């Protein structure tokens, strides 16, 4: 990893941990859903009906797709789209800018 995590503030570390946890959950869910689809395909080919215990329905919304907002003036200020909108984003939107201008993917943030 090319970042020295020891130099990051607690807030930056918490944001990275949150982003990493979200990305990890999305990847695990995706892998699980792929496995379930394969199981069902194999079962259907053999004329077998299967019920997957604890099967989850996909509820991907725009907010849950791994996007975050980043302050163009200070890349360390980020918002996951959950909770209260930060002052910097509120001010930019109020000045006439579009909120979507500040969207960045979680994968980009983890790599940074």
N, C-alpha and C positions, 0 to 999 in steps of 0.2 A: 504494500500500500504506500502510495507516495505522499500521503498526508501524515503529519505528525499529530496524532490525536491528543498528545499530552499538552499541546499548545492551545487547544480549543477550550472555549468557555463551557460551563456546565449547560447553558442553554443550547449551545451548538451541539454538544454531545447528546443531549436529550432529543433534539430534533433529528439528528442522524439515527439514533436508536429507534425513534418512532418510524422514520422512513424505512429503515432496514426491516423492522418487524412487519410493517405493512407489505413490503415487497416479498418477504419470506412467506407470509400467509397467502398472498396471491399465487405465488409459485407452487406452494403445497396444494392449495385448492385446485389449481390447474392440473397438476400431476394426478391428483385424486380423481378429478372429473374425467381425465383421459383414461385412467384405469377402469373406471366404471363403464365408460362407453365401450371399451374393448371387451369387458366381461359380458356386457349385454349383447354385443355383436356376435361373440362366440356362442353364447347361449341361444340366440335367435337362429343361428345357422344349424344348431342341433335340435331345434324345436323345443327348447327348454325355456320356461319362464323363470326369471330370477327376480328377487326382491332384495334390494341393497338396503341393509339396516342403516339408518341414519343418513340416508341420501338427502343431499341439500339441493334445493332449487337455486339456480343462478339468479342473483339479484343485482347484477352489475348496473350501477347508475353512473351518471357523469361524474359524481363526486367520488365514486369507489373504484375508479379506473387507474389509480396510481398517479394522479396529477397533483401538483402543488403549485402554489403561486410564489414568485420570487421578486423581491424589490429590485428594480433595475439600478437603483443608486447604491444599494448595499446587498450584495448577493447572500450575505449571512442571514438576512431577514427573510424568512420563508413562512408560508402558511399552508396548512394541509387542506383548507377548505371546510374544516370542521370548527365549530365554536364561533366565537366572535371574530368578525372581520378586523384585521389589524388597522391601526390608524394610517399607516403609510399607504395601504391599498385603498382605504376609504377616501383618502385625500386625492389619490390619482384618479379614481373613478369620478369623484366629485368635480375634478378639473376637466372632465370630458373624455378621459381615456377609457378604453374598453378593458374590462377585467381580464378577458382572454389573452390580451397582449402579454400577460405576466405568467402564463402557464408554462410549466416545464415538467418533464416526466421524472418520476422518482429514480429511474435507472441513471439518468444524467446526474442527479444530485449525489447518489451514492458513489459514482465514479469520480466525482470532483474532489 
